[in-house]
Amino acid sequence: MKTAIFYFAFAISSLLGAMRSHAHDTWLEAGAATVPVGEYTYVDLMLGNHGNDHRDFKLASKITLDPCTLSVVDPTGSTLDLKSAITDMGSAEKEGFWTAKYVFAKPGLHRFVHTLDTLHRTTRAIKSAKTFVMATDGVGNSIDSANPDLCHGFGLELVLKTPFATIEAGRPIELHVMRSGKPFPEARVTFVPRGTTLAEEFDSDYERISDSEGHVQFVPKEGNMLFAIVHHMAEGESGDGYENTHYSAAMVIQVPNKAINLR
């Protein structure tokens, strides 16, 4: 009897551990939404243990860097690796976060991109994350409309459809949920303003379901850091050493009270 109870408890513990591993989210934060050309920002790679399906904006532990990428796509479409310049901001192995300094040489929208591909027990975790910074030159030159967000074809991805310079509190932000480069309908996208903890289950104030073309809209009530996250568990998508694949895609947008003035 004791043996049976032990194995039952072990199985439940393993299941809960696997569930928790699926709920670890990585994301990127930048020091400012706009930066003059020639100045710098720090881009932070964060990790949270969101066993409650990311109902908050809290850090937990620090991601292992080996399976991660961190890069920036500048307004010309050129990609620069930032992982080689990354710095550990924790005093212990699992504390703090990673950060990288970047100097803006060109005006326009800069897209910071992170990916992760790793195995956890019998599940493969594939993640992507984005954040944005507009480099301004004091002239404008329609630099925002010329540099929209890109779809990279990740396993799961959020693409910003609203022009970055038009984003402000009280106006809709539109995202496109993409699955391997194709629209992903009926995906649950959670929007978390910093300092807000969402209700349990489905929170209709902060969660949306993508339409038949993979689009979702959310209207931020105030200027704040806004985190968007979507998950997808591909049961049976297996390979060498794993039985299922868990996808997630994150995006952090710094929502101003008033839209950016490019001039």
C-alpha positions, 0 to 999 in steps of 0.5 A, spaced: 500 500 500 505 504 501 509 503 495 503 504 491 501 511 494 509 513 493 508 511 486 502 515 485 505 521 489 511 521 484 507 521 478 503 527 480 509 530 482 512 529 475 506 531 472 505 538 476 513 539 475 512 538 467 506 543 468 510 548 471 516 547 466 511 549 461 509 555 464 516 558 464 515 565 460 521 569 457 521 576 455 525 582 453 524 589 456 528 595 453 530 601 457 526 606 453 521 606 448 524 612 444 532 613 444 536 619 440 540 616 434 547 616 437 545 614 444 544 607 448 539 602 451 539 596 455 535 590 453 534 585 459 532 578 458 527 576 463 524 569 466 518 568 470 515 562 473 508 563 471 504 557 473 498 561 473 498 562 466 502 568 466 497 572 470 502 577 473 509 580 471 513 577 476 520 575 475 522 568 478 529 565 477 534 566 471 534 563 464 540 558 462 543 562 456 546 556 452 539 555 448 538 562 447 539 567 442 538 575 443 539 579 437 537 586 434 534 587 427 535 594 425 531 599 420 535 596 414 533 589 416 540 587 418 541 583 424 546 583 429 547 578 435 547 581 442 548 575 446 556 576 445 555 582 449 550 580 454 552 581 462 549 577 468 545 581 473 544 576 478 549 575 484 547 567 484 546 562 478 538 563 478 538 570 481 537 576 477 537 577 469 541 578 463 542 584 460 545 587 453 547 594 451 546 597 444 547 603 441 543 606 436 546 608 429 540 609 425 533 612 425 527 607 425 524 602 429 529 597 432 526 590 433 529 586 439 528 578 438 529 572 443 528 565 442 529 559 446 529 551 444 530 546 449 528 540 452 525 539 459 524 532 461 520 529 455 517 536 453 521 540 448 520 548 449 520 553 443 519 560 445 520 567 442 520 574 444 520 581 442 520 588 444 521 595 440 525 601 441 524 607 436 531 611 434 529 618 433 533 623 428 529 629 430 526 630 423 522 624 422 522 622 415 516 617 416 521 612 419 516 608 423 511 606 417 517 604 413 519 599 418 514 595 420 514 589 425 517 582 421 514 575 421 520 571 422 517 564 421 518 562 429 514 556 431 509 561 435 510 568 434 506 575 435 507 580 430 505 587 431 501 590 426 499 597 429 505 602 427 509 603 433 509 611 433 501 611 433 501 607 440 498 610 446 493 609 451 486 608 449 487 606 442 487 599 440 493 595 439 493 590 434 497 583 434 498 577 429 498 571 432 503 566 427 504 559 427 510 557 423 509 563 419 501 562 418 496 565 421 494 562 428 486 562 429 483 561 436 489 562 440 488 565 447 493 571 448 494 574 455 495 582 456 498 584 462 500 591 464 505 592 469 503 592 476 496 588 474 494 581 477 489 578 472 483 574 475 483 566 475 481 562 469 479 567 463 480 574 464 475 578 459 478 584 461 485 582 459 485 576 454 483 575 447 482 570 442 485 570 435 480 571 430 480 566 424 486 570 421 490 570 427 488 577 429 487 580 436 486 587 439 487 590 446 486 597 448 490 599 454 487 604 459 493 607 461 500 608 459 504 602 462 509 597 460 504 591 457 506 584 456 503 580 451 503 572 451 500 566 448 502 559 449 500 552 445 501 545 447 502 541 441 501 534 444 504 528 440 509 533 436 515 528 438 522 527 436 529 525 439 528 525 447 521 528 447 514 526 446 510 533 446 512 540 444 510 547 448 510 553 444 510 560 447 511 567 444 511 574 448 512 581 446 513 587 451 510 594 448 512 600 452 505 604 451 506 612 452 500 616 454 501 620 448 503 617 441 511 618 440 512 625 436 518 623 431 520 630 430 
